[in-house]
């Protein structure tokens, strides 16, 4: 196998994007040596590779600083409307390469580092991922910051500087084991501490109503220290700011303990305050009502709003004196976007500041708050909606509880006036949910307190209007809208797939990197054999490179000419990694049944992290690894089928696997995935998509042409009809022999011979819990009964454990324990993925290696026929999701 060229080697060849100027190279080299000497206090005799990385990072950061300062000066002088994107998660990944790309420094740095006898790619691999997010929500926030900077918008990202980000995943004996992500261990060269802007955040205490207004007294104070990270736009000299807050205990924290002599205990207790920013909660699409989480949410909101108001009052750069005292123009200068309900406390906190501190009349304050705030809903899963106990609020944020009650009372008065006598409607629309434990519905608070509410894909926005917030939509239809998620093509094409980017640039120029509609210019090349050959060559080089990476990092040797079938995302039942497992087992059984038959070689890669408390998700990971152990060591199967679990999936790993993928699995149950952005990343890099009509897949199919995606399975209306009818898994199990065989193998211990009962829980979930909910959801939650069930198995909420998954009565097999505003570049601007029009040629026999390369006629996964044997039935005759197993991939056996 020929050794693949590294990105560094490819850049040393002649590129249409130009060679670095000699002056630029000399400057970079000089700056690198200066930082190694003066910043790191090292010379070449004792410097480590990490020292070289930091020297390069500081060198690149030097090119940011002047642009960063000038950008902020420009904003203060022009005083534009500013966008504040509030998010508890920013999944940034690595910064070095992205900064070099956006500043146009990559070629100069590459050459300078080469002249110094170092390897740029090796230095890039040293950088820690800034994993301050769980998945799509946090990565979306990061992409928005990049796109807003590229558009030159005055935008700021506000979040928490978690000391420990999303955990590092280790696979031990097939089980997920979590390790702390100490990403700041060696320091962060990109951030700048701003102690001069440190702000107090108050908790606990009591509320006193006086003639001079409401006072929040006897509070416990935690200080919020800001750390600023530059966010450069693409080659436009704009550098925006992401400000992350870190919790610090004040010097007088628990001073009373000092006075009684317990000095040591008082100092140790400072950790209690600083724990607020210690760790990211590792739950995706699941609400865990812990007090620390509520503290985190208020901490970021309180610090951010103080900062926003300080900036609003100061109209000149460098001036900290209050200039503006009238808040009439606040919504004209400030836009606050709430990324899901996590920053929902912005609404009562802004009201508290305006009413209690700035002495604004309540009605005027409410008008300002509504005009300022907008809310993005990210999920329709009932277990993900935040519903905080009133008792917790009463203790932690007593004044905010009063404000929320007042907001709710005025809201219900308004509803009652419009719908007199409709008590059920009042109960459904209340922010306060009555019951044994009174709760505050944060999604309802966001809808009431915002001027705009958006879903993140068209199908999701319709579900939001027709189901989740149906009553609110009927009340204020004008505030509901759709903003389909998007991705930044700088990181997800130019950075991670430079070969493909260069191939496109040669034909149509660079404009598509800031306007993806320019890809339409590739349409005339749909039959251009030279261009098709170049695209095919890039894909094969990416596969060779990723194969070498897998061999080095995972000690797994795979066939780079096989079809790379990739399914990477958080492990969750509704994302249906289980369906993929059933398909892999069926492929395995087909090969074993007829080993002489020709099969398309396929390497199935599944990756993603499971929430630490989510038993079923962890069991799915164990199942994937167990299937791999059997399949990968079966000599009859050989190279025709391999199953690999990609350990510790993260942004930097996504940048490697996505350019190499042939097939992208986007197979969530229709109506459960809000949007998805991985689907767009794979498509942008030339992978074909197999998926359901869910999330952004629907719009992708429309824009790229449904004939260029492999769509299968139930639509939303089919799922709802099945819920009403009642779902019986055994019908399909008894009728479909291949499905029965796969389920029986899992149940019998075929894939876990040392622990035959290991996967009994998986089978029990699949077989014995129908889709009809047993005991519907809380009516006040706004979720229809059809959505109260588990997305895959239909488990009712009354049968679910604390993790949102079914909790079995016993489980003998457990994992081991160890010590220790306007959306930029939305989907509609990405409709011109011409690769989907040309990739059918990419997989023709003439453009791939002769030895078992996947040929297009064999690559048909679902299209074999609309109505023909082994294909999908026509619309209106679609089969159930489990039955899909038997028909969705029949083409792969030919």
C-alpha positions in Angstrom: 0.0 0.0 0.0 1.4 3.3 -1.0 2.1 5.7 1.9 -0.4 8.5 1.7 0.8 12.1 1.4 0.4 14.2 4.5 -1.3 17.6 4.2 2.1 19.1 4.8 3.6 17.3 1.9 0.7 18.2 -0.4 1.0 21.8 0.5 4.7 21.7 -0.5 3.6 20.8 -4.0 2.5 23.6 -6.3 -0.9 24.8 -5.1 -3.2 27.2 -6.8 -3.6 29.0 -3.5 -0.1 30.3 -3.9 3.2 29.9 -2.2 4.2 31.8 0.9 6.3 34.9 0.4 9.9 34.7 1.5 9.4 37.7 3.8 6.4 36.1 5.5 8.4 32.9 6.1 11.4 34.8 7.6 9.1 36.7 9.9 7.4 33.6 11.1 10.7 31.9 11.7 12.0 34.9 13.6 8.9 35.2 15.7 9.0 31.5 16.5 12.5 31.6 17.8 11.8 34.7 19.8 8.8 33.1 21.6 10.8 29.9 22.2 13.5 32.0 23.9 11.6 34.8 25.7 8.1 33.3 26.3 9.0 29.7 27.0 12.5 30.3 28.2 13.9 27.4 26.2 16.5 26.8 23.5 16.6 24.1 20.8 18.7 21.9 23.0 16.1 21.4 25.7 12.8 22.3 24.0 10.2 19.6 23.8 7.6 19.2 20.9 5.1 20.8 23.2 7.4 23.8 23.6 7.5 24.0 19.8 3.7 23.9 19.6 3.4 26.8 22.1 6.0 28.8 20.3 4.1 28.4 17.0 0.8 29.2 18.7 2.2 32.4 20.2 3.6 33.3 16.8 0.2 32.9 15.1 -1.5 34.7 18.0 0.8 37.7 17.4 -0.9 38.1 14.0 -4.3 38.1 15.7 -3.6 40.8 18.3 -3.5 43.9 16.2 -6.6 42.8 14.2 -8.4 42.0 17.5 -7.7 45.4 19.0 -8.6 47.3 15.8 -11.9 45.3 15.5 -13.0 46.2 19.0 -12.0 49.9 18.4 -14.1 49.8 15.3 -17.1 48.5 17.1 -16.8 51.1 19.8 -16.4 53.9 17.3 -19.3 52.8 15.1 -21.5 51.6 18.0 -23.4 48.9 15.9 -26.0 46.6 17.3 -24.2 43.8 19.0 -25.1 40.2 19.0 -24.6 38.2 22.2 -24.7 34.5 21.7 -25.3 32.9 25.2 -24.5 29.2 25.4 -23.5 26.8 28.1 -21.4 25.0 25.5 -18.8 26.0 22.9 -17.3 22.9 21.3 -14.4 24.7 19.7 -11.9 21.8 19.1 -8.4 22.9 18.2 -7.5 26.5 17.3 -4.1 26.6 15.7 -4.9 25.3 12.3 -8.2 27.1 12.1 -6.5 30.4 12.9 -3.7 29.9 10.3 -6.4 29.1 7.7 -8.5 32.2 8.5 -5.5 34.5 8.6 -4.0 33.0 5.4 -0.8 32.0 7.3 -0.8 28.3 6.7 1.7 28.2 3.9 4.1 30.6 5.6 4.0 28.7 8.8 4.3 25.4 7.0 7.4 26.5 5.2 9.0 28.2 8.2 8.5 25.2 10.4 9.9 23.0 7.6 13.0 25.2 7.5 13.4 24.8 11.2 13.5 21.0 10.8 10.0 20.4 12.4 6.8 19.0 11.1 3.7 21.2 11.2 1.2 18.4 11.4 3.0 16.8 14.4 2.8 20.2 16.2 -0.9 20.5 15.3 -1.6 17.1 16.8 -0.1 18.2 20.2 -2.9 20.8 20.8 -5.7 19.7 23.2 -9.3 19.9 21.9 -11.2 22.6 23.7 -14.1 20.2 24.4 -16.4 22.6 26.1 -19.5 20.9 24.7 -21.3 17.6 24.4 -22.1 17.5 20.7 -24.2 19.3 18.1 -25.4 22.2 20.3 -21.9 23.2 21.3 -20.4 22.7 17.9 -23.2 24.8 16.3 -22.2 27.6 18.7 -18.6 27.4 17.6 -19.6 27.4 13.9 -21.8 30.5 14.5 -18.9 32.4 16.0 -16.7 31.6 13.0 -19.4 32.6 10.5 -20.4 35.8 12.3 -16.8 36.9 12.4 -16.5 36.1 8.7 -19.6 38.2 8.0 -18.0 41.1 10.0 -20.9 41.1 12.5 -20.3 42.7 16.0 -20.8 39.4 17.8 -19.7 38.0 21.1 -19.9 34.4 22.4 -20.5 34.1 26.2 -20.1 30.9 28.1 -18.2 29.1 30.9 -14.5 28.3 31.0 -14.9 24.8 32.3 -11.7 23.4 33.9 -12.7 20.0 32.7 -14.5 19.6 29.4 -16.4 16.6 27.9 -14.7 13.5 29.4 -12.1 11.5 27.5 -13.6 8.1 26.5 -11.5 5.0 27.0 -12.7 1.6 25.9 -11.7 -1.1 28.4 -12.9 -4.7 27.7 -15.5 -3.2 25.3 -17.0 -0.9 27.9 -16.8 2.9 28.0 -14.7 4.3 30.9 -14.7 8.0 31.5 -11.5 10.0 32.2 -11.3 13.6 33.2 -10.5 16.0 30.3 -7.8 18.2 31.9 -7.5 20.3 28.8 -5.9 23.3 30.6 -3.1 21.2 32.2 -0.4 22.7 30.0 -2.1 26.1 29.7 -4.1 27.7 26.8 -2.1 30.0 24.5 -5.2 31.5 22.9 -6.9 33.0 26.0 -6.3 36.3 27.7 -7.4 36.7 31.4 -9.2 40.0 32.0 -9.2 40.4 35.8 -10.1 44.1 35.4 -13.5 43.1 34.3 -14.1 40.6 37.1 -17.8 40.7 38.3 -19.7 39.6 41.3 -22.5 37.0 41.0 -24.9 36.6 43.9 -26.6 33.4 45.2 -28.9 32.5 48.1 -29.9 35.3 50.5 -33.3 36.8 51.1 -35.6 39.4 49.5 -36.7 42.5 51.3 -39.4 44.9 49.9 -38.7 48.5 50.9 -40.1 51.9 50.0 -37.0 52.3 47.9 -37.6 49.1 45.9 -36.8 45.5 46.2 -33.5 44.5 47.9 -31.7 41.1 47.5 -29.8 40.9 50.8 -27.4 38.5 52.7 -26.2 36.8 49.5 -23.2 34.6 48.9 -20.9 36.2 46.3 -18.9 34.4 43.7 -16.6 36.3 41.4 -16.7 35.7 37.6 -13.3 36.1 36.0 -13.5 36.6 32.2 -11.1 34.9 29.8 -11.2 36.2 26.2 -10.4 34.1 23.2 -10.1 35.7 19.7 -12.4 34.4 16.9 -11.0 35.4 13.5 -13.1 35.8 10.4 -11.9 34.4 7.1 -9.4 36.7 5.5 -11.3 39.9 6.5 -9.2 41.3 9.3 -12.2 40.9 11.7 -11.4 39.3 15.1 -14.4 38.9 17.4 -14.4 37.7 21.0 -15.5 34.7 22.9 -15.6 35.5 26.6 -15.7 32.6 29.0 -16.3 33.0 32.7 -14.3 31.2 35.5 -15.6 31.2 39.0 -13.3 32.6 41.8 -14.0 32.8 45.5 -13.7 36.4 46.9 -11.0 36.9 49.5 -13.6 37.3 52.3 -15.4 34.1 51.4 -16.7 32.6 54.6 -14.8 35.2 56.6 -16.8 34.3 59.7 -14.8 31.0 59.8 -11.6 32.9 60.0 -12.8 34.7 63.1 -13.4 31.5 65.0 -10.0 30.2 64.1 -10.9 27.6 61.5 -8.7 29.3 58.9 -7.8 26.1 57.0 -11.4 25.0 56.7 -12.4 28.4 55.3 -9.7 28.3 52.7 -10.6 24.8 51.6 -14.2 25.9 51.3 -13.2 28.3 48.6 -13.4 25.3 46.3 -17.1 25.1 46.8 -17.5 28.5 45.1 -15.0 27.7 42.4 -16.7 24.3 41.6 -19.2 26.3 39.5 -16.9 26.4 36.5 -15.1 23.1 37.3 -16.7 20.7 34.9 -19.1 20.5 32.0 -22.2 18.4 32.6 -21.8 15.4 30.2 -25.5 14.9 29.4 -26.8 15.5 25.9 -30.6 15.6 25.4 -31.3 14.8 29.0 -32.1 17.1 31.9 -30.5 16.4 35.2 -31.9 18.8 37.9 -28.7 19.3 40.0 -28.2 22.5 42.0 -24.7 22.9 40.6 -26.1 22.9 37.1 -28.6 25.7 38.0 -25.7 27.6 39.6 -23.7 27.3 36.3 -26.7 28.6 34.3 -27.2 31.6 36.6 -23.5 32.3 36.9 -23.0 32.7 33.1 -26.2 34.7 32.8 -25.5 37.1 35.7 -21.9 37.9 34.7 -22.8 38.3 31.0 -25.7 40.7 31.5 -23.6 42.9 33.8 -21.0 42.9 31.0 -23.5 43.7 28.3 -25.0 46.6 30.2 -21.5 48.0 31.0 -20.7 47.9 27.3 -24.1 49.4 26.4 -23.6 52.3 28.7 -20.1 53.1 27.4 -20.2 54.6 23.9 -16.5 55.3 23.5 -13.6 52.9 23.4 -11.7 52.7 26.6 -14.4 54.7 28.5 -15.8 52.9 31.6 -17.9 55.9 32.7 -21.7 55.4 32.2 -22.7 57.4 29.2 -26.1 55.9 28.4 -28.6 56.0 31.3 -31.8 55.5 29.3 -32.7 52.0 28.3 -35.2 52.9 25.6 -32.6 52.1 22.9 -31.3 48.9 24.5 -33.1 46.5 22.1 -31.7 48.6 19.2 -28.1 48.0 20.4 -28.3 44.6 22.0 -29.5 41.2 20.7 -29.3 38.3 23.1 -29.7 34.8 21.5 -30.4 32.0 24.0 -28.9 28.7 22.8 -31.6 26.4 24.1 -33.1 26.9 27.6 -29.8 26.7 29.5 -29.4 30.6 29.5 -33.1 31.1 30.1 -32.4 32.9 33.3 -31.3 35.9 31.2 -35.0 36.8 31.0 -35.7 37.2 34.8 -32.1 38.5 35.4 -32.5 41.3 32.8 -35.9 42.1 34.4 -34.2 42.2 37.9 -31.5 44.6 36.7 -33.9 46.9 34.9 -36.5 47.0 37.7 -34.5 46.7 40.9 -31.2 48.3 39.9 -32.0 50.7 37.0 -35.5 51.6 38.4 -37.3 51.0 35.1 -41.0 50.6 35.2 -42.1 46.9 35.1 -44.1 47.2 31.8 -41.3 49.1 30.1 -38.7 46.6 31.4 -40.8 43.7 30.1 -41.1 45.3 26.7 -37.3 45.9 26.6 -36.6 42.3 27.7 -38.9 40.7 25.1 -37.4 42.9 22.3 -33.9 42.0 23.3 -34.1 38.2 23.8 -34.6 35.5 21.2 -34.7 31.7 21.8 -33.5 28.7 19.9 -35.2 25.4 20.7 -32.9 22.4 20.1 -35.0 19.3 21.0 -38.5 17.9 21.2 -37.4 15.0 23.5 -39.4 15.4 26.8 -36.5 14.2 29.0 -34.4 17.0 27.7 -36.7 19.9 28.7 -35.5 21.8 31.8 -38.0 21.9 34.6 -36.5 23.2 37.8 -38.1 22.5 41.3 -39.5 25.7 42.7 -38.0 24.8 46.1 -34.5 24.9 44.6 -35.2 28.3 43.1 -36.6 29.6 46.4 -33.3 28.7 48.1 -30.8 29.6 45.4 -32.4 32.5 43.6 -35.3 33.9 45.7 -35.7 37.2 43.9 -35.8 35.5 40.5 -38.5 33.2 41.7 -40.6 36.2 42.6 -40.0 37.7 39.1 -40.9 34.5 37.4 -44.2 34.3 39.4 -45.0 37.9 38.4 -44.2 37.1 34.7 -46.3 34.0 34.8 -49.3 35.8 36.5 -49.4 38.5 33.8 -49.0 35.9 31.1 -51.9 33.8 32.4 -54.1 36.9 32.8 -53.5 37.7 29.2 -54.3 34.1 28.1 -57.4 34.0 30.3 -58.7 37.2 28.7 -58.3 35.7 25.2 -59.6 32.3 26.1 -62.1 32.8 29.0 -63.0 29.6 30.9 -60.3 27.5 29.3 -58.6 26.2 32.5 -56.8 23.4 30.7 -55.1 25.9 28.4 -54.0 28.0 31.4 -52.5 24.9 33.0 -50.8 23.8 29.8 -49.3 27.3 29.2 -48.2 28.1 32.7 -44.5 28.5 33.5 -45.2 26.9 36.9 -46.2 23.3 36.7 -48.4 22.2 39.6 -48.1 18.8 41.2 -46.4 17.0 44.1 -43.2 19.0 43.2 -43.9 22.4 41.7 -41.6 23.0 38.8 -40.6 25.9 36.6 -40.8 25.1 32.8 -37.8 27.0 31.4 -38.9 26.4 27.8 -42.2 28.2 28.5 -40.3 31.0 30.2 -38.1 31.4 27.0 -41.1 31.5 24.7 -43.0 34.1 26.8 -39.9 36.3 27.3 -38.6 36.3 23.7 -39.7 38.1 20.6 -38.6 35.3 18.3 -38.6 31.5 18.8 -36.9 29.2 16.2 -36.4 25.6 15.5 -33.3 24.3 13.9 -34.7 22.6 10.8 -38.0 23.0 8.9 -39.5 19.7 10.1 -38.4 20.4 13.7 -39.8 24.0 13.6 -43.2 22.5 12.4 -43.1 20.0 15.3 -42.4 22.9 17.7 -45.4 24.8 16.4 -47.8 21.9 16.1 -46.8 20.0 19.2 -44.3 21.2 21.7 -45.5 24.9 21.8 -48.8 24.5 20.1 -50.7 26.7 22.5 -48.1 29.4 22.4 -48.1 29.3 18.6 -51.9 29.8 18.5 -51.4 32.8 20.9 -48.5 34.5 19.0 -47.9 32.8 15.6 -45.7 35.7 14.4 -42.9 35.0 16.8 -42.3 31.4 15.6 -39.8 30.8 12.7 -37.3 28.4 11.3 -33.5 28.8 11.2 -32.0 25.6 9.8 -28.6 24.9 11.3 -25.4 25.2 9.3 -21.7 24.6 9.4 -18.6 26.6 8.6 -17.0 25.5 5.3 -13.6 26.9 6.5 -13.1 24.2 9.2 -15.3 21.5 7.6 -13.8 21.7 4.1 -10.8 23.9 3.7 -9.1 22.9 6.9 -10.0 19.2 7.1 -10.0 18.4 3.4 -7.5 20.6 1.7 -7.1 18.3 -1.3 -10.8 18.6 -2.2 -10.8 22.3 -1.5 -7.8 22.8 -3.9 -9.5 20.7 -6.5 -12.6 22.9 -6.4 -10.6 26.1 -6.2 -8.8 25.2 -9.4 -12.1 25.1 -11.2 -14.2 27.9 -9.7 -12.0 30.0 -7.5 -12.2 30.6 -3.7 -15.6 32.5 -3.4 -17.4 29.3 -2.4 -15.6 29.4 1.0 -17.8 32.3 2.1 -20.7 31.6 -0.2 -21.4 27.9 -0.8 -24.0 28.7 -3.4 -21.0 29.3 -5.7 -20.6 25.5 -5.9 -23.3 25.6 -8.6 -20.5 26.6 -10.9 -19.4 23.0 -10.8 -22.5 21.8 -12.5 -21.0 22.1 -16.0 -18.3 19.7 -14.9 -20.7 16.9 -14.0 -19.4 14.9 -17.0 -15.8 16.2 -16.9 -13.7 13.0 -16.6 -10.6 14.8 -15.5 -12.4 16.6 -12.7 -14.2 13.4 -11.6 -10.8 11.6 -11.6 -9.3 14.4 -9.4 -12.2 14.2 -6.9 -11.9 10.4 -6.8 -8.2 10.6 -6.2 -8.7 13.0 -3.3 -11.2 10.7 -1.7 -8.9 7.7 -2.0 -6.0 9.6 -0.6 -8.1 10.6 2.4 -9.0 7.0 2.9 -5.4 5.9 2.7 -4.4 8.5 5.3 -7.2 7.6 7.7 -6.4 3.9 7.3 -2.8 4.7 8.3 -4.1 6.7 11.3 -6.3 3.8 12.4 -3.4 1.4 12.1 -1.2 3.7 14.2 -3.7 4.7 16.9 -6.1 1.8 17.1 -3.8 -1.1 15.9 -6.4 -2.0 13.4 -5.5 -2.8 9.8 -8.3 -2.2 7.3 -8.8 -2.3 3.5 -8.6 1.3 2.3 -10.4 0.2 -0.9 -13.4 -0.9 1.2 -16.5 1.2 1.6 -16.1 3.4 4.7 -19.6 3.2 6.3 -19.5 5.8 9.1 -21.9 6.4 12.0 -20.5 9.0 14.4 -22.6 11.0 16.9 -23.6 10.9 20.6 -24.8 7.4 21.6 -28.5 7.6 22.2 -31.4 5.3 21.5 -33.1 7.8 19.1 -30.0 8.0 17.0 -30.4 4.3 16.4 -26.9 2.9 16.6 -28.8 -0.3 17.5 -30.4 -0.4 14.0 -26.9 -0.2 12.5 -25.8 -3.1 14.8 -28.6 -5.2 13.5 -27.6 -4.4 9.9 -24.0 -5.3 10.6 -25.0 -8.7 12.1 -27.2 -9.4 9.1 -24.4 -8.6 6.7 -22.1 -10.9 8.7 -24.7 -13.7 8.5 -25.1 -13.3 4.8 -21.4 -13.6 4.2 -21.2 -16.7 6.5 -24.2 -18.2 4.7 -22.7 -17.8 1.2 -19.0 -17.1 1.5 -18.4 -17.7 -2.2 -20.7 -14.9 -3.2 -19.2 -11.5 -4.2 -19.7 -8.8 -1.5 -18.7 -5.2 -1.5 -15.9 -4.9 1.1 -17.2 -2.6 3.9 -15.6 -1.1 7.0 -18.3 0.0 9.5 -17.1 2.7 11.8 -19.3 3.7 14.8 -18.2 6.3 17.3 -19.6 8.6 20.0 -19.8 9.1 23.7 -22.5 7.9 26.0 -23.6 10.0 29.0 -22.0 8.4 32.1 -25.3 7.6 33.7 -27.0 6.3 30.5 -26.9 2.5 31.0 -28.5 1.6 27.7 -26.1 3.8 25.7 -23.1 2.2 27.4 -24.6 -1.2 26.6 -24.9 -0.3 22.9 -21.1 0.6 22.9 -20.4 -2.8 24.5 -22.5 -4.4 21.8 -20.7 -2.6 19.0 -17.3 -3.7 20.3 -18.4 -7.2 20.9 -19.7 -7.5 17.3 -16.4 -6.2 16.1 -14.5 -8.8 18.2 -16.4 -11.6 16.4 -16.6 -10.2 12.9 -13.0 -8.9 12.7 -11.5 -12.3 13.8 -13.6 -14.5 11.6 -11.4 -15.9 8.8 -14.4 -16.6 6.6 -15.3 -12.9 6.5 -11.8 -11.6 6.0 -11.6 -8.1 4.6 -15.1 -8.1 3.4 -16.5 -6.7 6.7 -14.8 -4.9 9.5 -16.4 -3.3 12.5 -14.5 -0.5 14.4 -15.6 1.6 17.3 -13.9 4.9 17.1 -12.7 5.7 20.7 -13.0 9.2 22.1 -14.8 10.8 19.1 -14.3 14.5 19.2 -13.8 17.5 16.9 -10.2 16.7 15.9 -11.2 13.1 15.1 -14.2 14.2 13.1 -11.8 16.3 11.0 -10.0 13.1 10.1 -12.8 10.6 9.5 -15.3 12.8 7.7 -13.1 13.5 4.6 -12.5 9.7 4.3 -16.1 8.6 4.6 -18.0 7.0 1.7 -21.4 6.5 3.4 -22.9 8.8 6.1 -25.4 7.2 8.5 -28.1 9.6 9.5 -30.8 7.2 10.7 -32.6 8.7 13.6 -36.3 7.9 14.1 -38.3 10.6 12.2 -39.3 13.4 14.4 -36.6 13.0 17.0 -33.4 14.6 15.6 -33.9 18.4 15.7 -31.5 19.1 12.8 -28.1 17.4 12.9 -25.0 19.1 11.5 -22.8 16.0 11.0 -25.0 15.1 8.0 -24.0 18.4 6.4 -20.3 17.9 7.1 -20.3 14.5 5.5 -22.1 15.7 2.5 -19.8 18.7 2.0 -16.9 16.2 2.0 -18.4 14.0 -0.7 -20.0 11.2 1.3 -23.3 9.7 0.3 -26.1 9.9 2.8 -28.3 7.1 4.0 -31.0 8.3 6.3 -34.5 8.9 7.4 -36.7 12.0 6.7 -35.7 13.6 9.9 -34.1 16.9 10.9 -32.1 18.6 8.2 -32.1 15.4 6.1 -35.4 16.6 4.7 -34.0 19.8 3.3 -30.8 18.1 2.2 -32.9 15.7 0.1 -34.8 18.6 -1.4 -31.8 20.8 -2.2 -29.5 18.0 -3.5 -32.2 16.0 -5.1 -33.8 13.0 -3.4 -32.3 10.8 -6.0 -28.9 11.6 -4.6 -29.7 10.4 -1.1 -30.7 7.0 0.1 -33.9 7.7 2.1 -35.7 4.9 4.0 -38.1 4.4 6.9 -41.2 5.9 8.4 -42.0 9.6 8.1 -43.2 11.6 11.1 -46.8 11.0 10.2 -46.2 7.3 9.9 -44.5 7.2 13.4 -47.5 9.0 14.9 -49.9 6.6 13.2 -48.0 3.7 14.5 -48.1 5.1 18.0 -51.8 5.4 17.7 -52.2 1.9 16.4 -49.8 0.3 18.8 -46.4 -1.2 17.9 -45.7 -4.9 18.3 -42.1 -5.8 17.8 -42.8 -9.5 17.8 -44.8 -9.3 14.6 -41.6 -8.3 12.7 -39.4 -10.7 14.7 -41.7 -13.7 13.8 -42.1 -12.6 10.1 -38.5 -11.8 9.2 -36.0 -14.6 9.5 -32.9 -12.5 9.2 -34.1 -10.1 11.9 -35.0 -13.1 14.1 -31.5 -14.6 13.6 -29.8 -11.3 14.5 -31.8 -10.7 17.6 -31.4 -14.3 18.7 -27.6 -14.1 18.3 -27.5 -11.0 20.6 -29.8 -12.7 23.1 -28.0 -16.1 23.2 -24.6 -14.7 23.9 -23.2 -15.3 20.4 -21.3 -12.0 20.6 -20.6 -12.4 24.3 -19.8 -16.1 24.9 -18.1 -15.4 28.3 -21.2 -13.4 29.5 -24.2 -14.9 27.6 -26.7 -12.7 29.4 -24.7 -9.5 28.8 -27.2 -8.1 26.2 -30.4 -9.5 27.6 -31.4 -5.9 28.4 -31.0 -4.8 24.8 -33.2 -7.6 23.5 -35.7 -7.0 26.3 -36.0 -3.4 25.3 -36.3 -4.2 21.6 -38.9 -7.0 22.0 -41.1 -6.3 25.0 -41.8 -2.6 25.3 -44.2 -1.4 22.6 -44.5 2.1 21.2 -47.7 3.0 22.9 -47.0 5.1 26.0 -48.0 3.7 29.3 -49.1 6.7 31.3 -48.8 9.9 29.3 -46.6 12.9 29.9 -47.4 15.8 32.1 -50.0 17.8 30.2 -48.3 21.0 31.2 -45.2 20.0 29.4 -46.7 20.7 26.0 -45.5 17.4 24.6 -48.1 15.3 22.8 -48.7 11.8 24.1 -47.2 10.5 20.8 -43.9 12.0 21.8 -43.9 10.8 25.4 -42.4 7.5 24.3 -38.8 6.5 23.8 -37.7 7.5 20.3 -36.7 4.0 19.4 -38.5 1.5 21.6 -41.6 3.5 22.6 -40.8 3.1 26.3 -43.2 5.3 28.3 -41.8 7.8 30.7 -43.2 5.9 33.6 -40.9 3.0 32.7 -37.8 5.0 32.3 -34.9 5.4 34.7 -33.2 8.7 35.7 -31.0 8.7 32.6 -33.9 8.8 30.2 -33.4 5.1 29.3 -35.2 2.0 30.5 -33.7 0.9 33.8 -33.6 -2.9 34.0 -34.3 -4.5 37.4 -30.9 -6.3 37.3 -27.8 -6.2 35.2 -25.1 -8.6 36.0 -22.8 -7.2 33.4 -21.5 -3.8 34.3 -18.7 -1.7 33.0 -15.5 -1.8 35.0 -14.8 0.9 37.5 -11.3 2.4 38.0 -10.0 4.8 40.6 -9.1 7.9 39.7 -29.5 36.7 15.1 -29.1 35.7 11.6 -27.8 32.3 11.0 -24.7 32.5 8.9 -24.5 30.2 5.9 -27.7 28.3 6.7 -28.5 25.0 4.9 -30.3 26.8 2.0 -26.9 28.3 1.1 -25.3 24.9 1.0 -27.7 23.5 -1.5 -25.2 23.3 -4.3 -23.3 20.2 -3.2 -22.5 19.2 -6.7 -20.6 16.2 -5.4 -23.8 14.5 -5.0 -24.4 14.9 -8.7 -20.9 13.6 -9.6 -20.2 11.0 -7.0 -22.1 8.2 -8.8 -19.2 8.4 -11.3 -16.7 8.5 -8.4 -17.7 5.0 -7.5 -17.6 3.6 -11.0 -15.1 0.7 -11.6 -12.9 2.9 -13.8 -12.1 5.4 -11.1 -11.3 3.1 -8.2 -8.7 0.4 -7.5 -9.4 -2.8 -9.3 -9.0 -4.9 -6.2 -12.5 -5.0 -4.8 -13.2 -1.3 -5.1 -16.8 -0.4 -4.4 -18.6 0.0 -7.7 -21.7 2.1 -7.9 -24.1 -0.7 -9.0 -23.1 -2.5 -5.9 -23.2 0.6 -3.8 -26.9 1.0 -4.1 -28.2 0.8 -0.6 -31.9 1.6 -0.9 -32.7 2.4 -4.4 -32.9 -1.1 -5.8 -35.9 -0.6 -6.4 -38.8 1.3 -5.6 -41.2 -1.6 -5.5 -38.8 -4.2 -6.7 -37.8 -7.2 -4.6 -35.3 -6.2 -1.9 -35.9 -2.5 -2.3 -38.1 0.0 -0.5 -41.8 0.2 -1.2 -43.3 3.3 -2.6 -44.6 6.2 -0.5 -47.6 5.1 1.4 -46.4 1.5 1.6 -43.4 2.1 3.8 -42.6 -0.5 6.4 -41.8 -0.3 10.1 -38.4 0.8 11.3 -37.3 -2.7 12.4 -38.5 -4.2 9.1 -36.2 -1.7 7.4 -33.3 -3.8 8.5 -34.3 -6.5 6.0 -34.9 -4.3 3.1 -32.7 -1.2 3.5 -29.4 -2.6 2.4 -30.4 -5.6 0.3 -28.4 -4.1 -2.6 -25.2 -4.6 -0.6 -25.3 -8.4 -1.0 -25.1 -8.2 -4.8 
